[in-house]
Protein backbone atom coordinates (compact mmCIF):
# COMPACT_ATOMS: atom_id res chain seq x y z
CA UNK A 1 0.00 0.00 0.00
CA UNK A 2 2.79 2.44 0.87
CA UNK A 3 4.34 1.78 -2.56
CA UNK A 4 1.09 2.84 -4.24
CA UNK A 5 0.94 6.27 -2.58
CA UNK A 6 3.50 7.90 -4.94
CA UNK A 7 1.58 6.45 -7.91
CA UNK A 8 -1.71 7.81 -6.58
CA UNK A 9 -0.27 11.28 -6.05
CA UNK A 10 1.46 11.29 -9.43
CA UNK A 11 -1.73 10.31 -11.24
CA UNK A 12 -3.75 12.99 -9.45
CA UNK A 13 -1.15 15.59 -10.54
CA UNK A 14 -1.21 14.42 -14.14
CA UNK A 15 -3.98 16.84 -15.15
CA UNK A 16 -3.88 19.54 -12.48
CA UNK A 17 -6.63 21.70 -14.00
CA UNK A 18 -9.05 18.79 -14.31
CA UNK A 19 -8.21 17.58 -10.82
CA UNK A 20 -8.71 21.08 -9.44
CA UNK A 21 -12.17 21.45 -10.98
CA UNK A 22 -13.20 17.99 -9.81
CA UNK A 23 -11.87 18.72 -6.34
CA UNK A 24 -13.79 22.00 -6.35
CA UNK A 25 -17.08 20.24 -7.04
CA UNK A 26 -16.43 17.86 -4.13
CA UNK A 27 -15.53 20.75 -1.81
CA UNK A 28 -18.76 22.58 -2.69
CA UNK A 29 -20.82 19.43 -2.15
CA UNK A 30 -19.42 18.83 1.33
CA UNK A 31 -19.55 22.55 2.16
CA UNK A 32 -23.30 22.43 1.49
CA UNK A 33 -23.58 19.18 3.42
CA UNK A 34 -22.04 20.80 6.51
CA UNK A 35 -23.98 24.08 6.32
CA UNK A 36 -27.35 22.47 5.52
CA UNK A 37 -26.74 19.96 8.30
CA UNK A 38 -26.22 22.85 10.71
CA UNK A 39 -29.49 24.40 9.51
CA UNK A 40 -31.36 21.12 9.99
CA UNK A 41 -29.97 20.79 13.52
CA UNK A 42 -30.88 24.39 14.29
CA UNK A 43 -34.52 23.96 13.30
CA UNK A 44 -34.97 20.55 14.91
CA UNK A 45 -33.01 21.25 18.11
CA UNK A 46 -35.99 22.72 19.93
CA UNK A 47 -37.97 19.51 19.48
CA UNK A 48 -35.02 17.25 20.25
CA UNK A 49 -34.14 19.10 23.47
CA UNK A 50 -37.67 19.50 24.79
CA UNK A 51 -38.29 17.96 28.19
CA UNK A 52 -40.34 14.75 28.18
CA UNK A 53 -41.97 15.72 31.48
CA UNK A 54 -43.13 19.21 30.43
CA UNK A 55 -46.44 20.34 28.95
CA UNK A 56 -47.18 23.71 27.35
CA UNK A 57 -50.60 25.27 27.82
CA UNK A 58 -51.47 27.99 25.30
CA UNK A 59 -54.65 29.73 24.15
CA UNK A 60 -56.66 27.51 21.82
CA UNK A 61 -56.89 30.22 19.18
CA UNK A 62 -53.23 31.23 18.97
CA UNK A 63 -50.01 31.47 20.92
CA UNK A 64 -50.26 35.26 20.85
CA UNK A 65 -53.56 35.20 22.75
CA UNK A 66 -53.00 35.47 26.53
CA UNK A 67 -54.33 33.34 29.37
CA UNK A 68 -55.51 34.48 32.83
CA UNK A 69 -52.96 34.24 35.63
CA UNK A 70 -55.72 32.66 37.74
CA UNK A 71 -55.46 29.44 35.70
CA UNK A 72 -52.26 28.57 37.57
CA UNK A 73 -53.99 27.43 40.77
CA UNK A 74 -56.58 25.37 38.90
CA UNK A 75 -53.92 23.57 36.84
CA UNK A 76 -51.91 22.84 39.96
CA UNK A 77 -54.86 20.93 41.47
CA UNK A 78 -54.92 18.33 38.69
CA UNK A 79 -53.63 14.95 39.80
CA UNK A 80 -50.13 14.19 38.50
CA UNK A 81 -49.03 17.83 38.18
CA UNK A 82 -45.73 18.47 39.96
CA UNK A 83 -45.11 22.15 39.18
CA UNK A 84 -46.76 24.97 37.24
CA UNK A 85 -45.03 28.06 35.95
CA UNK A 86 -45.75 30.71 33.37
CA UNK A 87 -43.89 32.84 30.88
CA UNK A 88 -44.79 35.91 28.85
CA UNK A 89 -43.25 37.13 25.63
CA UNK A 90 -41.66 40.52 26.32
CA UNK A 91 -40.02 41.37 23.00
CA UNK A 92 -36.73 42.78 24.29
CA UNK A 93 -34.65 45.17 22.20
CA UNK A 94 -31.28 46.55 23.27
CA UNK A 95 -30.22 49.92 21.81
CA UNK A 96 -30.95 48.99 18.18
CA UNK A 97 -33.88 47.13 16.62
CA UNK A 98 -31.37 44.66 15.18
CA UNK A 99 -30.50 43.54 18.73
CA UNK A 100 -33.56 41.41 19.40
CA UNK A 101 -33.16 39.48 22.68
CA UNK A 102 -35.74 36.86 23.76
CA UNK A 103 -36.86 38.12 27.18
CA UNK A 104 -39.41 36.43 29.41
CA UNK A 105 -41.06 37.53 32.66
CA UNK A 106 -41.21 34.33 34.75
CA UNK A 107 -42.21 33.43 38.29
CA UNK A 108 -38.91 32.86 40.03
CA UNK A 109 -37.90 29.56 41.61
CA UNK A 110 -40.73 27.53 40.12
CA UNK A 111 -39.59 28.27 36.57
CA UNK A 112 -35.96 27.41 37.32
CA UNK A 113 -37.02 24.16 38.97
CA UNK A 114 -38.88 23.14 35.80
CA UNK A 115 -35.89 24.04 33.60
CA UNK A 116 -32.82 22.52 35.28
CA UNK A 117 -30.81 23.04 32.07
CA UNK A 118 -30.28 26.64 33.19
CA UNK A 119 -26.99 26.35 35.07
CA UNK A 120 -26.83 29.23 37.56
CA UNK A 121 -24.40 29.78 40.47
CA UNK A 122 -26.18 29.50 43.85
CA UNK A 123 -25.18 33.03 44.87
CA UNK A 124 -26.40 34.35 41.50
CA UNK A 125 -29.77 32.73 42.03
CA UNK A 126 -30.05 34.34 45.47
CA UNK A 127 -29.20 37.77 44.05
CA UNK A 128 -31.88 37.38 41.40
CA UNK A 129 -34.56 36.29 43.86
CA UNK A 130 -33.73 39.23 46.14
CA UNK A 131 -33.93 41.90 43.40
CA UNK A 132 -37.34 42.58 41.81
CA UNK A 133 -35.62 44.23 38.85
CA UNK A 134 -33.05 41.45 38.61
CA UNK A 135 -32.39 39.58 35.39
CA UNK A 136 -30.77 36.26 34.56
CA UNK A 137 -28.80 36.71 31.34
CA UNK A 138 -27.41 34.07 29.00
CA UNK A 139 -23.62 34.24 28.96
CA UNK A 140 -23.31 34.63 25.15
CA UNK A 141 -25.53 37.74 25.26
CA UNK A 142 -23.53 39.25 28.12
CA UNK A 143 -20.27 38.64 26.27
CA UNK A 144 -21.65 40.11 23.06
CA UNK A 145 -22.70 43.40 24.68
CA UNK A 146 -20.06 43.55 27.40
CA UNK A 147 -22.49 43.24 30.30
CA UNK A 148 -21.29 42.28 33.77
CA UNK A 149 -23.06 41.21 36.92
CA UNK A 150 -24.30 44.37 38.64
CA UNK A 151 -24.83 46.35 35.44
CA UNK A 152 -28.17 48.03 34.76
CA UNK A 153 -29.40 47.49 31.21
CA UNK A 154 -32.26 49.36 29.48
CA UNK A 155 -34.43 47.01 27.43
CA UNK A 156 -37.14 48.30 25.15
CA UNK A 157 -40.29 46.31 24.47
CA UNK A 158 -42.15 46.66 21.19
CA UNK A 159 -45.21 45.11 22.89
CA UNK A 160 -45.44 46.29 26.48
CA UNK A 161 -45.39 49.83 27.81
CA UNK A 162 -45.05 50.88 31.40
CA UNK A 163 -47.78 52.73 33.26
CA UNK A 164 -45.97 56.01 32.62
CA UNK A 165 -46.06 55.37 28.86
CA UNK A 166 -42.38 54.51 28.52
CA UNK A 167 -41.35 51.44 26.53
CA UNK A 168 -37.99 51.10 28.31
CA UNK A 169 -37.52 48.77 31.27
CA UNK A 170 -34.40 48.90 33.42
CA UNK A 171 -33.09 45.51 34.53
CA UNK A 172 -30.19 44.68 36.81
CA UNK A 173 -27.90 41.84 35.72
CA UNK A 174 -28.11 39.56 38.76
CA UNK A 175 -26.25 36.60 37.30
CA UNK A 176 -25.29 34.83 34.10
CA UNK A 177 -26.43 31.37 33.12
CA UNK A 178 -24.97 28.60 31.02
CA UNK A 179 -26.51 25.53 29.42
CA UNK A 180 -25.04 22.05 28.95
CA UNK A 181 -23.39 21.37 25.62
CA UNK A 182 -26.13 18.82 24.91
CA UNK A 183 -28.79 21.48 24.68
CA UNK A 184 -30.74 24.45 25.97
CA UNK A 185 -31.09 28.03 24.79
CA UNK A 186 -28.17 30.18 26.02
CA UNK A 187 -29.43 33.48 24.61
CA UNK A 188 -32.42 34.40 26.80
CA UNK A 189 -33.08 36.94 29.53
CA UNK A 190 -35.34 36.01 32.44
CA UNK A 191 -36.93 38.82 34.45
CA UNK A 192 -39.37 38.75 37.38
CA UNK A 193 -43.04 38.46 36.50
CA UNK A 194 -43.99 40.44 39.63
CA UNK A 195 -41.96 43.47 38.49
CA UNK A 196 -43.40 43.18 35.00
CA UNK A 197 -46.97 42.82 36.29
CA UNK A 198 -46.88 45.80 38.60
CA UNK A 199 -45.25 48.09 36.03
CA UNK A 200 -47.04 47.36 32.76
CA UNK A 201 -49.81 49.65 31.69
CA UNK A 202 -52.17 47.05 30.20
CA UNK A 203 -52.81 43.32 30.18
CA UNK A 204 -52.54 42.92 33.93
CA UNK A 205 -53.32 39.44 35.21
CA UNK A 206 -52.48 37.77 31.90
CA UNK A 207 -49.62 35.50 30.83
CA UNK A 208 -48.62 34.12 27.42
CA UNK A 209 -48.44 30.42 28.30
CA UNK A 210 -48.07 27.95 31.14
CA UNK A 211 -45.39 25.31 31.59
CA UNK A 212 -46.58 22.24 33.49
CA UNK A 213 -44.18 19.66 34.85
CA UNK A 214 -45.74 16.24 35.36
CA UNK A 215 -44.60 13.59 37.82
CA UNK A 216 -44.94 10.72 35.35
CA UNK A 217 -44.34 11.45 31.64
CA UNK A 218 -46.54 8.49 30.70
CA UNK A 219 -49.48 10.40 32.25
CA UNK A 220 -48.86 13.52 30.15
CA UNK A 221 -51.63 12.82 27.57
CA UNK A 222 -54.20 12.30 30.31
CA UNK A 223 -53.17 15.47 32.16
CA UNK A 224 -53.24 17.47 28.93
CA UNK A 225 -56.81 16.35 28.25
CA UNK A 226 -57.90 17.24 31.80
CA UNK A 227 -56.39 20.72 31.55
CA UNK A 228 -58.20 21.48 28.29
CA UNK A 229 -61.46 19.98 29.58
CA UNK A 230 -61.31 22.19 32.67
CA UNK A 231 -61.28 25.37 30.58
CA UNK A 232 -63.57 24.22 27.77
CA UNK A 233 -66.34 26.68 26.82
CA UNK A 234 -64.64 29.48 28.75
CA UNK A 235 -63.57 32.81 27.22
CA UNK A 236 -59.98 31.52 27.39
CA UNK A 237 -60.02 27.95 26.10
CA UNK A 238 -56.69 26.14 26.09
CA UNK A 239 -54.71 23.76 23.96
CA UNK A 240 -52.19 21.62 25.82
CA UNK A 241 -49.43 19.51 24.30
CA UNK A 242 -46.06 18.14 25.26
CA UNK A 243 -43.21 20.56 24.86
CA UNK A 244 -41.69 18.30 22.20
CA UNK A 245 -44.91 18.18 20.18
CA UNK A 246 -45.27 21.96 20.42
CA UNK A 247 -41.69 22.57 19.24
CA UNK A 248 -42.07 20.09 16.38
CA UNK A 249 -45.34 21.68 15.32
CA UNK A 250 -43.69 25.08 15.25
CA UNK A 251 -40.94 23.71 12.98
CA UNK A 252 -43.50 22.01 10.73
CA UNK A 253 -45.11 25.38 10.04
CA UNK A 254 -41.97 26.24 8.08
CA UNK A 255 -41.99 22.90 6.26
CA UNK A 256 -40.31 19.53 6.45
CA UNK A 257 -36.83 20.95 6.89
CA UNK A 258 -35.16 17.55 7.02
CA UNK A 259 -36.75 16.45 3.73
CA UNK A 260 -35.89 19.71 1.98
CA UNK A 261 -32.26 19.49 3.06
CA UNK A 262 -32.06 15.82 2.09
CA UNK A 263 -33.34 16.51 -1.43
CA UNK A 264 -30.89 19.39 -1.94
CA UNK A 265 -27.89 17.45 -0.61
CA UNK A 266 -28.81 14.35 -2.64
CA UNK A 267 -28.95 16.40 -5.85
CA UNK A 268 -25.59 18.02 -5.10
CA UNK A 269 -23.91 14.72 -4.29
CA UNK A 270 -25.35 13.04 -7.39
CA UNK A 271 -23.84 15.79 -9.54
CA UNK A 272 -20.55 15.44 -7.69
CA UNK A 273 -20.61 11.67 -8.26
CA UNK A 274 -21.06 12.12 -12.01
CA UNK A 275 -18.22 14.65 -12.21
CA UNK A 276 -15.84 12.47 -10.21
CA UNK A 277 -16.73 9.31 -12.13
CA UNK A 278 -16.14 11.13 -15.42
CA UNK A 279 -12.76 12.34 -14.20
CA UNK A 280 -11.69 8.84 -13.19
CA UNK A 281 -12.93 7.33 -16.46
CA UNK A 282 -10.93 9.85 -18.50
CA UNK A 283 -7.87 9.25 -16.34
CA UNK A 284 -8.01 5.49 -16.86
CA UNK A 285 -8.52 5.85 -20.63
CA UNK A 286 -5.52 8.16 -20.93
CA UNK A 287 -3.36 5.70 -18.98
CA UNK A 288 -4.37 2.54 -20.81
CA UNK A 289 -0.84 1.89 -22.19
CA UNK A 290 0.67 2.51 -18.77
CA UNK A 291 -1.73 0.04 -17.18
CA UNK A 292 -0.68 -2.52 -19.79
CA UNK A 293 2.97 -1.95 -18.91
CA UNK A 294 2.18 -2.27 -15.19
CA UNK A 295 0.44 -5.60 -15.76
CA UNK A 296 3.42 -6.76 -17.86
CA UNK A 297 5.73 -5.90 -14.96
CA UNK A 298 3.69 -8.04 -12.54
CA UNK A 299 0.86 -5.84 -11.28
CA UNK A 300 -2.17 -8.07 -10.93
CA UNK A 301 -5.73 -7.13 -11.86
CA UNK A 302 -6.73 -6.57 -8.21
CA UNK A 303 -3.66 -4.36 -7.65
CA UNK A 304 -4.51 -2.16 -10.63
CA UNK A 305 -8.13 -2.00 -9.49
CA UNK A 306 -7.06 -0.99 -6.00
CA UNK A 307 -4.84 1.74 -7.45
CA UNK A 308 -7.73 3.29 -9.39
CA UNK A 309 -10.07 3.08 -6.37
CA UNK A 310 -7.38 4.62 -4.14
CA UNK A 311 -7.11 7.60 -6.50
CA UNK A 312 -10.87 8.11 -6.50
CA UNK A 313 -11.21 7.79 -2.71
CA UNK A 314 -8.20 10.05 -2.09
CA UNK A 315 -9.79 12.73 -4.27
CA UNK A 316 -13.12 12.59 -2.42
CA UNK A 317 -11.44 12.47 1.01
CA UNK A 318 -9.38 15.60 0.33
CA UNK A 319 -12.43 17.39 -1.05
CA UNK A 320 -14.60 16.28 1.87
CA UNK A 321 -12.06 17.48 4.44
CA UNK A 322 -11.71 20.87 2.76
CA UNK A 323 -15.48 21.19 2.36
CA UNK A 324 -16.23 20.35 5.99
CA UNK A 325 -13.58 22.78 7.22
CA UNK A 326 -15.14 25.41 4.97
CA UNK A 327 -18.57 24.60 6.41
CA UNK A 328 -17.20 24.93 9.93
CA UNK A 329 -15.73 28.34 9.10
CA UNK A 330 -18.95 29.49 7.40
CA UNK A 331 -21.16 28.39 10.30
CA UNK A 332 -18.91 30.11 12.83
CA UNK A 333 -18.79 33.29 10.73
CA UNK A 334 -22.59 33.40 10.55
CA UNK A 335 -22.97 32.52 14.22
CA UNK A 336 -23.28 36.03 15.73
CA UNK A 337 -26.24 36.82 13.47
CA UNK A 338 -27.96 33.44 13.24
CA UNK A 339 -27.75 32.54 16.93
CA UNK A 340 -30.05 35.46 17.76
CA UNK A 341 -32.84 33.37 16.22
CA UNK A 342 -31.45 29.81 16.18
CA UNK A 343 -29.41 29.28 19.36
CA UNK A 344 -28.26 25.77 18.43
CA UNK A 345 -26.18 26.66 15.37
CA UNK A 346 -23.15 24.46 14.78
CA UNK A 347 -21.69 21.65 12.72
CA UNK A 348 -22.58 18.66 14.86
CA UNK A 349 -20.04 16.07 15.94
CA UNK A 350 -22.05 13.41 14.08
CA UNK A 351 -21.53 15.26 10.78
CA UNK A 352 -17.81 14.42 10.63
CA UNK A 353 -18.06 10.60 10.60
CA UNK A 354 -21.04 10.93 8.26
CA UNK A 355 -18.92 13.02 5.89
CA UNK A 356 -16.10 10.46 6.10
CA UNK A 357 -18.45 7.61 5.25
CA UNK A 358 -19.97 9.59 2.38
CA UNK A 359 -16.54 10.48 1.00
CA UNK A 360 -15.35 6.87 1.03
CA UNK A 361 -18.64 5.56 -0.37
CA UNK A 362 -18.83 8.13 -3.16
CA UNK A 363 -15.15 7.61 -3.96
CA UNK A 364 -15.68 3.87 -4.36
CA UNK A 365 -18.83 4.41 -6.44
CA UNK A 366 -17.13 6.96 -8.70
CA UNK A 367 -14.11 4.72 -9.25
CA UNK A 368 -15.94 1.40 -9.49
CA UNK A 369 -16.56 1.33 -13.27
CA UNK A 370 -13.09 2.63 -14.27
CA UNK A 371 -11.48 0.23 -11.79
CA UNK A 372 -13.44 -2.71 -13.22
CA UNK A 373 -12.38 -1.77 -16.76
CA UNK A 374 -8.76 -1.58 -15.61
CA UNK A 375 -9.06 -5.07 -14.08
CA UNK A 376 -10.49 -6.55 -17.31
CA UNK A 377 -8.04 -4.75 -19.62
CA UNK A 378 -6.03 -7.31 -21.66
CA UNK A 379 -2.30 -6.55 -21.77
CA UNK A 380 -2.06 -6.90 -25.55
CA UNK A 381 -4.98 -4.51 -26.15
CA UNK A 382 -3.48 -1.98 -23.76
CA UNK A 383 -0.05 -2.07 -25.40
CA UNK A 384 -1.53 -1.62 -28.88
CA UNK A 385 -2.76 1.83 -27.83
CA UNK A 386 0.76 2.92 -26.87
Secondary structure as the mmCIF struct_conf table of DSSP 4:
data_model
#
loop_
_struct_conf.conf_type_id
_struct_conf.id
_struct_conf.beg_label_comp_id
_struct_conf.beg_label_asym_id
_struct_conf.beg_label_seq_id
_struct_conf.end_label_comp_id
_struct_conf.end_label_asym_id
_struct_conf.end_label_seq_id
HELX_RH_AL_P HELX_RH_AL_P1 UNK A 2 UNK A 12
TURN_TY1_P TURN_TY1_P1 UNK A 13 UNK A 15
HELX_RH_AL_P HELX_RH_AL_P2 UNK A 16 UNK A 49
BEND BEND1 UNK A 50 UNK A 50
TURN_TY1_P TURN_TY1_P2 UNK A 52 UNK A 53
STRN STRN1 UNK A 54 UNK A 59
BEND BEND2 UNK A 60 UNK A 61
TURN_TY1_P TURN_TY1_P3 UNK A 63 UNK A 64
BEND BEND3 UNK A 65 UNK A 65
STRN STRN2 UNK A 67 UNK A 68
TURN_TY1_P TURN_TY1_P4 UNK A 69 UNK A 70
HELX_RH_AL_P HELX_RH_AL_P3 UNK A 71 UNK A 76
TURN_TY1_P TURN_TY1_P5 UNK A 77 UNK A 77
BEND BEND4 UNK A 78 UNK A 78
TURN_TY1_P TURN_TY1_P6 UNK A 79 UNK A 80
STRN STRN3 UNK A 81 UNK A 89
STRN STRN4 UNK A 92 UNK A 93
BEND BEND5 UNK A 95 UNK A 96
TURN_TY1_P TURN_TY1_P7 UNK A 97 UNK A 98
STRN STRN5 UNK A 100 UNK A 106
TURN_TY1_P TURN_TY1_P8 UNK A 108 UNK A 108
HELX_RH_AL_P HELX_RH_AL_P4 UNK A 109 UNK A 114
TURN_TY1_P TURN_TY1_P9 UNK A 116 UNK A 117
BEND BEND6 UNK A 118 UNK A 118
STRN STRN6 UNK A 119 UNK A 120
HELX_RH_AL_P HELX_RH_AL_P5 UNK A 122 UNK A 130
TURN_TY1_P TURN_TY1_P10 UNK A 132 UNK A 133
STRN STRN7 UNK A 134 UNK A 138
HELX_RH_AL_P HELX_RH_AL_P6 UNK A 139 UNK A 145
TURN_TY1_P TURN_TY1_P11 UNK A 146 UNK A 146
TURN_TY1_P TURN_TY1_P12 UNK A 149 UNK A 150
STRN STRN8 UNK A 152 UNK A 157
BEND BEND7 UNK A 158 UNK A 159
STRN STRN9 UNK A 162 UNK A 162
TURN_TY1_P TURN_TY1_P13 UNK A 163 UNK A 164
BEND BEND8 UNK A 165 UNK A 165
STRN STRN10 UNK A 168 UNK A 178
TURN_TY1_P TURN_TY1_P14 UNK A 181 UNK A 182
BEND BEND9 UNK A 187 UNK A 187
STRN STRN11 UNK A 188 UNK A 192
HELX_RH_AL_P HELX_RH_AL_P7 UNK A 193 UNK A 199
STRN STRN12 UNK A 200 UNK A 200
BEND BEND10 UNK A 201 UNK A 202
TURN_TY1_P TURN_TY1_P15 UNK A 204 UNK A 205
STRN STRN13 UNK A 206 UNK A 207
BEND BEND11 UNK A 208 UNK A 208
STRN STRN14 UNK A 209 UNK A 214
BEND BEND12 UNK A 215 UNK A 215
HELX_RH_3T_P HELX_RH_3T_P1 UNK A 217 UNK A 219
HELX_RH_AL_P HELX_RH_AL_P8 UNK A 220 UNK A 230
TURN_TY1_P TURN_TY1_P16 UNK A 231 UNK A 233
BEND BEND13 UNK A 234 UNK A 234
TURN_TY1_P TURN_TY1_P17 UNK A 235 UNK A 236
STRN STRN15 UNK A 238 UNK A 242
HELX_RH_AL_P HELX_RH_AL_P9 UNK A 243 UNK A 252
TURN_TY1_P TURN_TY1_P18 UNK A 253 UNK A 254
HELX_RH_AL_P HELX_RH_AL_P10 UNK A 257 UNK A 286
TURN_TY1_P TURN_TY1_P19 UNK A 287 UNK A 287
HELX_RH_AL_P HELX_RH_AL_P11 UNK A 288 UNK A 296
TURN_TY1_P TURN_TY1_P20 UNK A 297 UNK A 298
HELX_RH_AL_P HELX_RH_AL_P12 UNK A 301 UNK A 338
TURN_TY1_P TURN_TY1_P21 UNK A 339 UNK A 341
BEND BEND14 UNK A 343 UNK A 343
BEND BEND15 UNK A 346 UNK A 346
HELX_RH_AL_P HELX_RH_AL_P13 UNK A 349 UNK A 376
HELX_RH_AL_P HELX_RH_AL_P14 UNK A 379 UNK A 384
TURN_TY1_P TURN_TY1_P22 UNK A 385 UNK A 385
#
